[in-house]
Amino acid sequence: MPLFAYKARDKSGKMVTGTSDANSRAALLDNLKRLGYAVLSISEKSEKVSAQSVFDKLSGVKNSEITMFTRQLSTLIEVGVPILTGLDSINEQSVNAILREAITQVSIDIKGGVSLADALAKHPKCFNQTYISMVRAAEASGTLSQALERLALLLEYEEQTKNKIKAATRYPLTVTIALAIAFLVLTVAVLPRFAVIYSRFNVTLPMPTRILLGINYVLKNYWYIVIAALIGLVIAFNRYINTTLGRMRWDGLKLKLPVFGPLFLKISLSRFTRVSGLMLKTGVPVLKVLDHVAGVSGNVIVAKSIYRIKEAVNVGRDMASAMKHEKVFPAIAVQMVALGEESGKLDELLTRTADFFDSQVDLTIQNLTSLLEPILVMVLGMGVLIMSLAVFLPMWNLVYVFKK
């Protein structure tokens, strides 16, 4: 089905632009007129990629923009503003072209009789499956405003966690970059000058010096090959981790990393328990909950464990006993789920478990710099040792030659 771009004016005279698939221009024109739009132009969208579309794909829609959209829509619905009016108001304030186009299309779909969840599902770049499932369940139960508020809180917390990790790793990253720059300057600018002096004497250069001089020779004469090789490695790595086996090995490695491994696991478990509790509270069946949260766990190893739990629940086992056989879930999570199933308050207990993991994540992030210090000191020590040996060992050899 071809894709068309259109421009039209609504009943209030406001300009509306968007894209829609239809069998023909005439079919799209009839549909827009039926919705009350005065159509100005309709053109078939070509497959050629424009500069603007490339920029939009690179920039995408930020998590903070989806959070703002969700919170604004929740507030407007809570005070009694109709969904279509609320979407139009939010669209006027939106800066991101992708999000603005998505909101416009959502409004058109709703006017055509489509539910909010189904309209949002047509824009996976903006709204993931968990988001859509919670909205669909909330529409059925009449709790759309509350569900959107919970979604906004979840998105805000994830954004805050990312910012905290960036802030905590800024110092170690800065030190590492400074060491790399010092190593590069020593290799490219300093050692070659010493090499000229050393060449005047019949002295065998030490191994560290010869290694750095070799690196300097390669960088100086074959820099374009080095750059091409690095780019090729990055592309090959990205392609590998996007395969099933590559993603599994990479996610497994991330969970085994010192310091960061336990942090990644806690973040995944926090997301699993938080989203599960929110979805159960909005009325989503437990099997669908497990199906959706596996996709948003952020780690294939954790996702596979959740799928195995879903299979166990599907054949009649309780969730807690299934979790007990999965190594990624700590005992406290299993106990809280067991209490929730026994008391009939699984959503509440999952939320409390998420609060526990959140506190553990915050504590780990607060101590992240101090936890990284031993690794940082070791890396710095090795770097300084190699650079010192490369510079001073030849000097000591020359002093020995002069004494002779």
ZAMARGU-4260 file (C-alpha; in steps of 0.2 Angstrom, whole numbers, plus 5000, padded with zeros to 4 digits):
<rodrens>
0) 5000/5000/5000 | 5008/5017/4995 | 5012/5030/5007 | 5005/5048/5005 | 5010/5065/5012
5) 4996/5077/5014 | 4993/5095/5020 | 4976/5100/5026 | 4966/5112/5037 | 4955/5107/5051
10) 4938/5115/5056 | 4947/5129/5066 | 4958/5133/5051 | 4974/5126/5059 | 4987/5118/5046
15) 4989/5100/5048 | 5002/5089/5039 | 5006/5071/5040 | 5008/5054/5031 | 4996/5040/5029
20) 4995/5024/5019 | 4980/5022/5007 | 4975/5013/4991 | 4975/5029/4981 | 4975/5048/4982
25) 4956/5047/4980 | 4954/5035/4995 | 4964/5046/5006 | 4955/5062/5000 | 4938/5054/5004
30) 4945/5049/5021 | 4951/5066/5026 | 4936/5075/5020 | 4925/5063/5031 | 4935/5068/5046
35) 4932/5086/5042 | 4948/5092/5035 | 4950/5104/5020 | 4963/5095/5010 | 4976/5107/5002
40) 4988/5094/4994 | 4991/5075/4993 | 5008/5068/4986 | 5015/5051/4986 | 5030/5049/4997
45) 5045/5043/4987 | 5058/5031/4993 | 5072/5044/4991 | 5079/5049/5008 | 5080/5067/5011
50) 5093/5076/5022 | 5079/5080/5034 | 5073/5062/5036 | 5091/5057/5039 | 5093/5070/5053
55) 5076/5064/5060 | 5082/5046/5060 | 5098/5051/5069 | 5090/5062/5082 | 5075/5051/5085
60) 5063/5055/5099 | 5071/5057/5116 | 5065/5048/5132 | 5062/5065/5140 | 5050/5071/5126
65) 5040/5055/5127 | 5039/5058/5146 | 5033/5076/5144 | 5020/5070/5131 | 5014/5057/5143
70) 5013/5068/5158 | 5004/5082/5149 | 4991/5070/5141 | 4988/5063/5159 | 4985/5080/5166
75) 4974/5086/5152 | 4963/5070/5153 | 4962/5071/5172 | 4955/5089/5172 | 4942/5083/5159
80) 4950/5089/5142 | 4945/5077/5128 | 4959/5067/5121 | 4958/5075/5104 | 4959/5092/5111
85) 4973/5087/5122 | 4983/5080/5108 | 4981/5095/5098 | 4987/5106/5112 | 5002/5095/5115
90) 5006/5095/5097 | 5007/5114/5096 | 5021/5114/5109 | 5030/5099/5102 | 5047/5103/5094
95) 5053/5086/5088 | 5046/5083/5070 | 5045/5064/5072 | 5034/5066/5088 | 5024/5080/5080
100) 5020/5070/5065 | 5016/5055/5076 | 5004/5065/5087 | 4995/5072/5071 | 4993/5054/5064
105) 4986/5048/5081 | 4973/5062/5081 | 4968/5057/5064 | 4966/5039/5068 | 4956/5042/5084
110) 4944/5053/5073 | 4942/5038/5062 | 4937/5027/5076 | 4953/5019/5081 | 4957/5017/5100
115) 4972/5027/5107 | 4982/5012/5110 | 4980/5006/5092 | 4984/5023/5086 | 5000/5024/5096
120) 5005/5006/5091 | 5007/5013/5073 | 5022/5023/5079 | 5035/5010/5087 | 5049/5023/5086
125) 5040/5033/5099 | 5030/5021/5110 | 5036/5004/5114 | 5025/4988/5117 | 5024/4990/5136
130) 5018/5008/5134 | 5004/5003/5122 | 4999/4988/5133 | 4997/4999/5148 | 4987/5011/5138
135) 4976/4998/5131 | 4972/4990/5148 | 4969/5007/5155 | 4957/5012/5141 | 4947/4996/5145
140) 4947/4999/5164 | 4944/5018/5163 | 4960/5022/5172 | 4969/5031/5157 | 4975/5046/5167
145) 4982/5036/5181 | 4991/5024/5169 | 4999/5038/5160 | 5004/5046/5176 | 5013/5030/5181
150) 5021/5028/5164 | 5027/5046/5166 | 5035/5042/5183 | 5043/5026/5176 | 5051/5036/5161
155) 5057/5050/5172 | 5065/5037/5184 | 5074/5029/5170 | 5080/5045/5163 | 5086/5050/5180
160) 5096/5034/5182 | 5105/5036/5165 | 5110/5054/5170 | 5116/5048/5187 | 5127/5034/5179
165) 5134/5047/5167 | 5138/5059/5181 | 5146/5045/5191 | 5157/5039/5177 | 5162/5057/5171
170) 5178/5058/5181 | 5185/5040/5177 | 5181/5043/5159 | 5190/5060/5159 | 5205/5053/5167
175) 5206/5038/5155 | 5204/5050/5140 | 5218/5061/5147 | 5229/5046/5149 | 5226/5041/5131
180) 5230/5058/5125 | 5246/5058/5135 | 5251/5041/5128 | 5247/5047/5110 | 5257/5063/5112
185) 5272/5053/5119 | 5271/5041/5105 | 5269/5053/5091 | 5279/5069/5097 | 5291/5065/5111
190) 5299/5048/5108 | 5304/5051/5089 | 5315/5065/5095 | 5323/5054/5108 | 5325/5040/5094
195) 5336/5052/5084 | 5348/5054/5099 | 5348/5035/5102 | 5352/5031/5084 | 5369/5040/5086
200) 5375/5027/5098 | 5376/5008/5095 | 5363/5004/5109 | 5349/4992/5108 | 5333/5000/5113
205) 5322/4992/5126 | 5307/4983/5121 | 5294/4996/5128 | 5303/5010/5118 | 5303/4999/5102
210) 5285/4995/5104 | 5280/5013/5105 | 5291/5018/5091 | 5283/5004/5081 | 5266/5012/5085
215) 5272/5029/5080 | 5278/5022/5063 | 5262/5014/5060 | 5252/5029/5065 | 5263/5041/5054
220) 5264/5031/5038 | 5247/5020/5039 | 5235/5032/5048 | 5222/5029/5035 | 5223/5010/5037
225) 5222/5012/5056 | 5206/5023/5055 | 5198/5011/5042 | 5202/4996/5053 | 5194/5005/5068
230) 5179/5009/5059 | 5178/4992/5052 | 5179/4984/5069 | 5165/4995/5076 | 5154/4991/5062
235) 5158/4972/5063 | 5155/4973/5082 | 5138/4981/5080 | 5133/4969/5067 | 5139/4954/5078
240) 5129/4960/5094 | 5114/4962/5083 | 5114/4944/5079 | 5105/4932/5091 | 5121/4923/5097
245) 5131/4939/5098 | 5118/4948/5108 | 5117/4934/5120 | 5136/4933/5123 | 5137/4952/5124
250) 5123/4953/5137 | 5130/4939/5147 | 5147/4948/5147 | 5139/4964/5153 | 5132/4955/5168
255) 5149/4948/5172 | 5158/4964/5172 | 5166/4970/5188 | 5156/4984/5196 | 5145/4987/5181
260) 5138/4969/5180 | 5128/4969/5196 | 5122/4987/5192 | 5116/4982/5175 | 5107/4967/5183
265) 5099/4977/5197 | 5093/4990/5183 | 5085/4976/5173 | 5077/4968/5188 | 5070/4985/5194
270) 5063/4988/5177 | 5055/4970/5177 | 5047/4972/5194 | 5041/4990/5191 | 5033/4987/5174
275) 5025/4971/5180 | 5018/4979/5195 | 5011/4994/5184 | 5004/4983/5171 | 4995/4971/5184
280) 4988/4987/5192 | 4980/4992/5176 | 4972/4975/5173 | 4984/4967/5161 | 4984/4948/5163
285) 5000/4940/5170 | 5005/4930/5155 | 5004/4946/5144 | 5013/4955/5157 | 5027/4943/5157
290) 5027/4943/5138 | 5029/4962/5137 | 5042/4965/5151 | 5053/4952/5144 | 5055/4963/5129
295) 5059/4979/5139 | 5071/4971/5152 | 5086/4977/5142 | 5095/4961/5143 | 5093/4945/5133
300) 5099/4934/5148 | 5086/4941/5159 | 5073/4941/5145 | 5075/4922/5142 | 5073/4919/5161
305) 5057/4929/5160 | 5051/4919/5145 | 5054/4903/5155 | 5044/4909/5169 | 5030/4913/5157
310) 5030/4895/5151 | 5030/4889/5168 | 5015/4900/5173 | 5006/4895/5157 | 5006/4876/5162
315) 5000/4880/5180 | 5015/4884/5191 | 5015/4899/5202 | 5027/4913/5197 | 5037/4912/5213
320) 5042/4894/5211 | 5047/4897/5193 | 5058/4912/5198 | 5067/4902/5211 | 5075/4891/5197
325) 5081/4906/5188 | 5099/4912/5194 | 5096/4930/5189 | 5083/4933/5203 | 5089/4935/5221
330) 5080/4927/5235 | 5071/4943/5241 | 5063/4945/5224 | 5056/4927/5225 | 5050/4929/5243
335) 5041/4945/5238 | 5032/4938/5223 | 5027/4922/5234 | 5020/4934/5247 | 5011/4944/5233
340) 5003/4928/5226 | 4998/4921/5243 | 4990/4938/5248 | 4982/4942/5231 | 4992/4958/5231
345) 5005/4954/5218 | 5005/4971/5209 | 5009/4980/5226 | 5023/4968/5231 | 5031/4969/5214
350) 5031/4988/5216 | 5039/4986/5233 | 5052/4975/5226 | 5055/4988/5212 | 5058/5001/5226
355) 5071/4989/5234 | 5080/4987/5218 | 5079/5006/5215 | 5087/5009/5231 | 5101/4997/5228
360) 5104/5005/5211 | 5105/5022/5219 | 5117/5016/5232 | 5128/5008/5219 | 5128/5023/5208
365) 5133/5034/5223 | 5148/5023/5227 | 5152/5020/5208 | 5167/5032/5208 | 5175/5024/5224
370) 5171/5006/5217 | 5180/5011/5200 | 5195/5019/5209 | 5205/5002/5211 | 5202/4998/5193
375) 5207/5016/5188 | 5222/5016/5198 | 5228/5000/5191 | 5225/5006/5173 | 5234/5023/5177
380) 5248/5014/5185 | 5251/5002/5170 | 5250/5017/5158 | 5262/5027/5168 | 5274/5012/5170
385) 5274/5009/5151 | 5277/5027/5147 | 5291/5029/5160 | 5300/5013/5155 | 5299/5018/5136
390) 5307/5035/5140 | 5319/5032/5154 | 5326/5015/5150 | 5336/5021/5135 | 5342/5035/5145
395) 5349/5023/5158 | 5357/5013/5144 | 5365/5029/5137 | 5372/5033/5154 | 5380/5016/5155
400) 5388/5018/5138 | 5395/5035/5143 | 5403/5028/5158 | 5412/5015/5148
</rodrens>
